Amino acid sequence: ELMDARGFERKYGGSLVWGNAQIPWNFSFIEGGSHPYAYHTRRADMDSLILDRARELGAFVIEEATVKEPVENDGRVVGVRYTIRGMDGG
């Protein structure tokens, strides 16, 4: 629904040609399972959708940051140490 609302193009299948053989390989998503299509969009648009949805669901999002190292507790990663661009001289 979110992808349709943002105007992402539905892709029902495709054709690929590669290598020395110029015979196309055709596929249809409905043949692979219960979903008859995929979505075709620019990576930046998909990233934006995922980030917006994460915020809606309560994720704490920090942008323009560089992760320096993981924070572990009992061998499990529970967070990260990071610096924010412009605040660390970087």
C-alpha positions as CSV (number, residue, x, y, z in Angstrom):
1,E,0.0,0.0,0.0
2,L,2.8,2.4,0.9
3,M,4.6,1.7,-2.4
4,D,1.4,2.1,-4.4
5,A,0.7,5.4,-2.6
6,R,4.1,6.7,-3.6
7,G,3.6,5.7,-7.2
8,F,6.2,2.9,-7.4
9,E,5.8,1.0,-10.7
10,R,4.5,-2.5,-10.5
11,K,6.6,-5.0,-12.4
12,Y,4.9,-8.3,-13.3
13,G,7.9,-9.9,-14.9
14,G,10.8,-9.2,-17.3
15,S,13.3,-10.5,-19.9
16,L,17.0,-10.8,-19.5
17,V,19.7,-11.4,-22.1
18,W,23.3,-12.0,-21.1
19,G,26.6,-13.7,-22.1
20,N,27.2,-14.9,-25.6
21,A,23.7,-16.4,-26.0
22,Q,21.3,-13.8,-27.2
23,I,18.3,-15.9,-26.3
24,P,16.1,-14.0,-23.8
25,W,15.2,-15.5,-20.5
26,N,11.7,-14.4,-19.6
27,F,10.1,-14.6,-16.2
28,S,6.8,-13.8,-14.5
29,F,6.5,-13.2,-10.8
30,I,3.2,-15.0,-10.5
31,E,5.0,-18.2,-11.5
32,G,7.2,-18.0,-8.4
33,G,4.6,-17.7,-5.7
34,S,1.6,-15.8,-4.3
35,H,2.7,-12.3,-5.3
36,P,2.1,-11.5,-8.9
37,Y,4.4,-8.5,-9.1
38,A,7.4,-6.7,-7.6
39,Y,8.0,-3.0,-7.4
40,H,10.4,-1.1,-9.6
41,T,11.7,2.2,-8.2
42,R,14.8,4.2,-7.6
43,R,16.9,3.1,-4.6
44,A,16.7,6.5,-3.0
45,D,12.9,6.5,-3.1
46,M,12.8,3.0,-1.5
47,D,15.3,4.1,1.2
48,S,13.1,7.1,2.0
49,L,10.0,4.9,2.3
50,I,11.8,2.5,4.7
51,L,13.2,5.4,6.8
52,D,9.9,7.1,7.1
53,R,8.1,3.9,8.0
54,A,10.8,3.1,10.7
55,R,10.2,6.6,12.2
56,E,6.4,6.0,12.2
57,L,6.9,2.8,14.1
58,G,9.0,4.5,16.7
59,A,12.6,4.0,15.6
60,F,15.2,6.5,16.8
61,V,16.9,7.6,13.5
62,I,20.1,9.5,13.3
63,E,21.2,10.8,9.9
64,E,24.6,12.1,8.8
65,A,26.4,9.9,11.3
66,T,29.3,7.4,11.1
67,V,29.2,4.3,13.2
68,K,32.5,3.8,15.0
69,E,31.9,0.5,16.8
70,P,29.2,-1.8,18.1
71,V,28.1,-1.8,21.7
72,E,27.8,-5.3,23.1
73,N,26.1,-6.8,26.1
74,D,26.7,-10.5,26.8
75,G,28.0,-11.1,23.3
76,R,24.9,-9.4,21.7
77,V,25.0,-6.1,19.8
78,V,22.7,-3.7,21.6
79,G,23.7,-0.4,20.0
80,V,26.5,1.5,18.3
81,R,28.9,4.3,19.1
82,Y,28.8,7.0,16.5
83,T,29.8,10.5,15.6
84,I,27.6,13.0,13.8
85,R,29.0,14.9,10.8
86,G,30.0,18.4,11.7
87,M,30.2,17.7,15.4
88,D,33.4,15.6,15.4
89,G,35.5,17.6,13.0
90,G,34.8,15.1,10.2
